Amino acid sequence: MIIGIPAEIKNREHRVALIPEGARALVEDGHQVLVEQGAGAGSGFSDKEYTDAGAMIVASAADAWAAELVVKVKEPLPREYQFLRPGLGLFTFLHLAACPELLQVLLEKKVLAIGYETVQTDDGRLPLLAPMSQVAGRLATQIGASLLQSENGTQWPGRGVLMGGVANVKPANVLILGGGNVGRSAAEVAIGMGAIVHILEARVESVAALRQHFGQRCEVRFFAQQMMFEALDECDLLIGAALVPGAHAPHLLTSSFLERMPDGSVFMDVAIDQGGISETSRPTSYEQPVYVESGVLHCCLPNLPSAVPVSSTQALTAETFPYIRLLAQAGMVSAIREHRSLRRSVNTWDGQITHPAVAEAAGMPYEPLSL
């Protein structure tokens, strides 16, 4: 099979979908790997490392996209739509609930679109989403702590609160909505920084698991709106970490809710790549990471893990590579037919939406996958 690795073009996206070690393994398996010039540079990999591994460096995005299977990190952007075509296999983070325009193009072009975020094992785990969720959760706390400073590098001064406090000074209050991989990782860092941490989680079984994991280190409660109201009154850092696989992030917050928070407090919406959890959320960029609504600093970066591309690329590709290899070795259709985790991950196929949550978010018909 011919496998293409285009350079990522999303704003400040420095990750790459395949490292040289993975390219070597695929070439040894008998496949051809096309890597766009400079694709690995942001993650610390030179073109020479790829050629030494047996990959072919191609000069243009068009050359990489000409492959049978294209593997990326982030969803295609409008200037990449020209490369989409019938029969193309695309394996990447898609987040189609938040990208209706891309969904329409994938349907029109009859692309076989497989979403990292919807690869789901029989026990409900999301193995390809998990590593980036863990990175994003850690970064949300780190960045949020920085934004709380009055001098935070933006035009919007934070509340001036130190996360861990000091003698005779109360630590920051951190509220995390959602206790999955993002929320748990965010909590670990916040606890390590000395903050007072509260997690609200909607799944009863997850509440029990989180309480067992954290013990007395943070407060874990079942999500209820009244509890959220009370917690917002004293919240310095709010982290949105709620997720429904493949679907739009649940809307949990309105501007009136956020008005309960102190002026200069910070809201990190990690769920922004699935549309965000607040009516006030909109994507931001690394050039302009922050805006203010209801007196609260909003940071809604859709590609948080790109801030640490060396770590993120290693973590992501360690999980994605076995699936890439499976798609290449067995052939895309056979691999999807034979492996339930891959079947669940197909978002579009032959002009149909084949993932129920994506169809529901789009308000369009769902067609069960038939191969």
N, C-alpha and C positions, 0 to 999 in steps of 0.2 A: 504493500500500500504506500501511496505517497502522502506524507503528513506535512502540513505547512504550519509554520510558527511565525505569524506576523509580529512586527513591533507594535506595542500598545500605543494608542494615540490619545487616550483619554487624558484630561488635564492632570499633569504631574503623576502619571501612572508609570512607575519604574519597575514593576515586576515583569517576569517573563514566564511563559507557560511550560517551558521545557528547559531543563539544565543540560549541560554537555554530557553528564553521566547518563541521563535518560536517552539522549540522542544516540549515544554509543550503543546502548542496549537495543534500541530499535533497529539501528543499522545492522548489528550483529544478527538480529532476527530476520534480516532480509528486506527491510523496508527502506524507503528513501525519505530522508528528512530535509526539508527546505526551510532554512532560517533566514528571515529578512535581516539584512545588514544592520548591525547595531542593536538588535532586539534584546540581547542579554546585557548590554552595557550598564544599565541602571541597577542591575542585580549583581554586578561585579564579574560578568563573564564576557570575555573578548570573542570576536569572530574566530580568531585562531583556535580557541579552545573548542569551538564547535566543529571546525574543519578537522582538527586533530581527532575528534571523536567520530569522524566519518560523515558528518552532515554537510550539506551544500549551502553556502551562503548565497542568497539571491539579492539582487540590487533593489527590487521594488516590492511594495506591498502586493501588487497584482500577481507577481510571480509566486509569492507565498500562498496567496489565496487561490491559486490555480490547483492546489492539491485536492485529493479526494476527501481528506479529513483535515479540517483546520482547527487547531487547538489554541485558545487564547486565555487571557485572564478575565478581562472585562468584556461587556457586551459590545457588539458592533455599533459604531457611531455613523451618522448619516453619510459621511464621505466614504464609508466602507460598504454601504448598501449596494453599490454598483458591482461588488464582487460576489454577492449572493446569487445563487442559481439553483435550479432543480437538481436534485441528487447530491448536493453538497452536504457533507456531515460537518456540523459545528459543535464543538465541545468547549464550553466556557461558562462563566457566570452570566446568566441572562437577565434575571430580575424583571421578567416581562410584565408583572402586575403593575410596575411603575413605568413601563415603556410601551404604551399602546401603539405608538408609531412603528417601533421595531417589530412588534408582534405582527402587525398588518403586513409589513414587508416580508417577514419570514413565511407567512401564509401565502402571499402572492407568488413568492419565488419557490415555494414548495421545498423549503430547506428542512433537512433532518436536524432539528435543534435540540441538543441535549444540555440541560442545565446542571452545572456543578451543584447548585444549591438545592436541587430536587433529587439528587442521588440519595436514595433512602434504603437502609437495610431492613431486614425482616423485623428486627427489634425496634425499629423507629429511629435509629441513629441517622445523622446526616454527616457522613464521614468526610466529605469534601468541603462542606461549609464549616465544620467544626474548627479546623486550625485557624482560618481567617477570623472566625468569631472570637476565638481566644485572643488573637492579636488585637482585634478591634476593641474588645473589652478592656484590655490592659491600656491601650492607647487612649481610650475615652477618659479613663481616670487620670492618666498623666497629663493629657492636654487640658482637661477640665480643671485640674489643680492649677495649672499655669494660668488659665484664663481668669481664675478667681483673683489673681493678683491685680492690684491697681495699675501696675506697670506690666502689661501682658503682651506688648508688641502689636496691639491693635488700637484703633481709635476709640474703642469702647472699654473704659476701665472696669475691672471686676470689683467685687465687693470688698476686696482687701483682706480676705480670710485665709489663714494658714491651715492647710489640711489637717496636720497633726496637732495643732495648738502648741502651747508651751506651758510651763508652770503658771498656774492661776488663770490660764486662758483656755476656753472651751474649744475643742477641735471642730472642724467643719462637719456639718450634717450632710450625708450623701444618701439620696434615695434612688434606688434602682428598680425600674419597672420591668420585670421579667427575670427569671432565674435560670435561663439556659446557659449555653456556653459564653455568650457575651456577658450576661449579668454576673455569672459566677466569677469570671475572670476579672471583671471590673471591681467586684467586691474584694477579691484577693488583694489587688493593688491598693485599694482604698483603705482596707484594714491595715495593710503593711505600712501605709503612710500615717496611720494613727487616727483616721477619721472615725466618726460615729456612723455606722452603715446600717441601712434598712433595705430589705428586699421585699417587694410585693410580687407574688407569683400566683398565676391563675389555676395551675394544675395541682390538685391535692397531693398526688404522689410525689411531685417535684418539691413541694413544700417540706414534706417529711424528709426527703433525701438531702435537701439543702440544710435543714436543721441538724441533721446528723453530721453533715460535712463541716459546718461552721461552728457548731456548738454555741458557746457563749460569745463568740467573736463578733457576731452581728445578729440583728433581729430579723427573722424571716416570718412573714405573715401571708395568709391567703389574701389575694387581691380583692379589695372592696373599695368602692368609690369613696366612702366616708373615711376610711383609713388613709387613702391617698390625699384627700383634702387636708386632714390633720397633719400629715407628714410634710405637705407642701408649705405649710405656714412657716416652718423653720428650716426649709431645705436650702442649702448653699449650692449643692451640685446635684442635678437631676440627670440620670442616664436612662435613655430609652432603649430597652433591650428586648422588646416583645417581638415574637416571630410566629407566623403561621406559614409552614413551608409552601412556597410557590405563590402564596396569596399576598394581597396588599396587607401591610402591617396594620394591626388593629388600631383604630382611632380611639385613644384614651384621654386626650387632652384637648381643651379649648383655650382660647385666650383668657377667658375669665378664670379658668383653673390656674393658669400661670401667674395671673395677677396676685395670687395669694403668696407667691414667693417674694423674698426681699429683693429690692432693686440691686442690680449688680450681680445677682446669682447667675448660675450657668446651667444651660440645658444642652447636653450632648445627645443628639438623636442618632444613635447608631443604626436604627431601622430605616434611615432615609433611603437606602438603596431599594427598599420595598415600599417606598412612598411616605414613610415617616409615621410617627404615632400621634402627632399633634396637628391640628388645623393650621397652626402657625409655622409648621416646618416646610422648608424649601431647600433644595441642594445648595451648598456653598462650595467654594473652591479654596485651594491653598493660597491663591493670591488674595482672596477676600473670604477668610474662613468664618467670619462672625457677622451677625446682624442682631439688632435688638428689637424684640417685640414684648409688650407688656412689662417693660423694665428688665427683662431677662436676656442675657447674652445667649444667642442660639448658635451652635456650631453643628452643622449638618453635612459633614464631608462624606460623600458616597464611596470613597475609596481610602478609608483610614489606613488599612494595612500597607498602602504604598509608601507611607512615611518611613517605613523600615523595610525596604525591599529585599535586602540581603536575607534577613530573618524570614520575611513573609514568603519569598519565593521558595526557600528551602522547605518551609513547613507545608506550603500548598502542594508543591510537586511531589513530595513524599507520599501524599495521599492520592493525587490525581494519576500518577504514572501507572499504577497497576491497571487502571481503567483504560487509559490510553493504549496500553499494550494489548489489553483484551480486545478492544475495538479493532486494532490493527491486525492482530493474529487471527481472530475468528471471522473478521469482516463485520461491518457495523450492524447489519440486519441480523446476522446469526448471533452476535454477542448480545444484542438487545433481546432477542427472542429467548435466549437460554439463561439470562441472568436477570432476576426480578429487580434487583437494585437499579440496573440500567433501564429496564422497562419503565419503572416509575419515574425516571428522570427525563424522559422524552417529552418536550414541551410542544413541539410541532412536528408534523410528518405528513407529507403529501398534501399540503394545503389545509390540514385539519389541526385543531387544538387538541392535544392528546393528554393534557394534564388537567384534572378537574378544578384545582384551585386557580390555575391560570385562566381557564374558561370563565369561572365564576367572577374573578376580578375584572375581566374584560366585558362581562355581560354577553358572552357569545356561546354558541353550542360547543359542548364537549363530545368528542368522538373517541371512545375507547380504542386503544392502540390495537391494530390488527396487522400482524406480520405473517 
